[in-house]
Amino acid sequence: MTKLIVITGVSRGLGLAMTEGFIQAGHAVVGCARSEAAVAKLSQQHNSPHDFMVVNVADNQQVKTWAEQVLSRHGVPDLLINNAAIINPLAPLWQIPVEECDRLIDVNIKGVVNVIRHFVPAMKEKNRGVIVNLSSGWGRSTSPEVATYCASKWAIEGLTRSLAQELPAGMAAIPLNPGIIHTDMLEICYGEEAAAYTAIKDWVKQAVPFLLKLSAKDNGMPLTVPV
């Protein structure tokens, strides 16, 4: 059965890989990203029923407008994936610039809340749908020089598990650690050593079927993609 999947941060990395993976598997993907060029390219490559829009998830009004359009055009998502996130420039916590700290919190935490705020009421009304909030190994552990990123992903773990307790029996909210994947974000942290970790093309082969199998029985469970 074809599923409607909504994904944030589809311009690159895991978001783009999931988008391509779900489409190849025969599902309809609706996504957003901040990059106009990336959204235009995706829109050219994938016609209806797929739908992509320029949205900054940190902007509540933009998310509200996007959600209204998605729900009107496509209906309620079967799978809502909060993927959009950024990482801080590596530095001790006291050296991370104020604007970088604010931007990270706005995207990684407030952005997730904005999406939930404007999609979940419609999902709750239908009493169906799975919400996956991408966490991180650094949402369950810590390392130096990524304090704000760790804080944001620990927040996602708690936020999601609390949300899970608020949903009706037919729904689920799941904090998901994707694993350590070779992405641009990982290169910021690990430099050349990032290439030693799982390639995105290998990760997505495991992640897409894993995500498609998630259901209400997984509600509130902190899970990790098996790679």
Residue pairs with C-beta under 8 A, 6 or more apart in sequence:
2 26
2 27
2 28
3 22
3 27
3 28
3 78
3 79
3 212
4 27
4 28
4 30
4 74
4 75
4 76
4 77
4 78
4 79
5 22
5 27
5 28
5 29
5 30
5 77
5 78
5 79
5 80
5 81
6 29
6 30
6 31
6 70
6 77
6 79
6 80
6 81
6 119
7 15
7 18
7 19
7 22
7 29
7 30
7 31
7 32
7 81
7 83
8 15
8 31
8 32
8 33
8 55
8 57
8 81
8 82
8 83
8 84
8 111
8 115
9 15
9 32
9 33
9 57
9 83
9 84
9 85
10 16
10 18
10 19
10 29
10 31
10 32
10 33
10 38
10 39
10 42
10 52
10 83
11 33
11 34
11 35
11 38
11 39
11 42
12 33
12 35
12 38
12 183
12 184
13 183
13 184
13 185
13 200
14 83
14 134
14 178
14 181
14 183
14 200
14 203
14 204
14 207
15 31
15 33
15 83
15 84
16 38
17 200
17 201
17 203
17 204
17 207
18 81
18 83
18 204
18 207
18 208
18 211
19 29
19 31
19 42
20 204
21 204
21 205
21 207
21 208
22 29
22 208
22 212
23 29
23 46
23 50
25 208
25 209
25 212
27 212
28 49
28 50
28 74
29 46
29 50
30 50
30 51
30 52
30 70
30 74
30 77
31 42
31 51
31 52
31 53
32 39
32 52
32 53
32 54
32 55
32 57
32 66
32 84
33 39
33 52
33 54
33 55
33 84
34 54
34 55
34 56
35 54
36 54
39 52
39 53
39 54
42 50
42 52
43 52
46 52
49 74
51 70
51 73
51 74
53 66
53 69
55 62
55 63
55 66
56 62
57 63
57 82
57 84
57 107
57 111
57 112
57 114
57 115
58 103
58 106
58 107
58 110
58 111
58 114
59 114
60 110
60 114
60 117
63 111
63 114
63 115
63 117
63 118
64 114
64 117
64 118
66 118
67 115
67 118
67 119
67 122
68 118
70 77
70 119
71 119
71 122
76 122
76 123
76 125
76 126
76 128
76 129
77 119
77 123
77 129
78 128
78 129
78 130
79 129
79 130
79 132
79 211
79 212
79 214
80 115
80 119
80 120
80 123
80 129
80 130
80 131
80 132
81 132
81 134
81 211
82 111
82 112
82 115
82 116
82 131
82 132
82 133
82 134
83 134
84 107
84 111
85 107
85 108
85 111
85 134
85 152
85 185
86 103
86 104
86 107
86 108
86 185
87 104
87 146
87 149
87 185
87 188
87 189
88 96
88 100
88 101
88 104
88 146
88 147
88 148
88 149
89 96
89 97
89 100
89 188
90 145
90 146
90 188
90 189
91 145
92 144
92 145
92 147
93 147
93 148
96 147
96 148
100 148
101 148
104 148
104 149
104 152
105 148
105 152
108 149
108 152
108 153
108 155
108 156
109 152
109 155
109 156
109 159
112 133
112 156
112 159
113 159
116 131
116 163
120 131
120 163
120 167
123 129
123 131
123 171
124 167
124 168
124 171
127 168
127 169
127 170
127 171
128 170
128 171
129 171
130 171
130 172
130 173
130 174
130 214
130 215
130 216
130 218
131 160
131 163
131 171
131 172
131 173
131 174
132 174
132 176
132 211
132 214
133 156
133 159
133 160
133 173
133 174
133 175
133 176
134 156
134 176
134 178
135 153
135 156
135 157
135 160
135 175
135 176
135 177
135 222
136 149
136 153
136 177
136 178
137 177
137 179
137 180
138 146
138 149
138 150
138 153
139 150
139 153
139 154
139 156
139 157
139 175
139 177
140 154
140 157
140 177
140 222
141 150
142 150
143 150
146 189
156 175
157 175
157 222
160 173
160 174
160 175
160 220
161 173
161 175
161 220
161 222
163 173
164 172
164 173
164 174
164 219
164 220
165 220
167 173
167 219
169 216
170 216
171 216
171 219
172 214
172 215
172 216
172 217
172 218
172 219
172 220
173 219
173 220
174 214
174 218
174 219
174 220
174 221
174 222
174 223
175 222
175 223
176 211
176 223
176 224
176 225
177 222
177 223
177 224
177 225
178 203
178 207
178 224
178 225
179 198
179 203
179 224
179 225
179 227
180 186
180 197
180 198
181 197
181 198
181 199
181 200
181 203
181 227
182 194
182 195
182 196
182 197
182 198
182 199
182 200
183 194
183 200
186 194
186 197
187 194
190 197
198 227
202 227
203 225
203 227
206 225
206 226
206 227
207 225
207 227
210 225
210 226
214 223
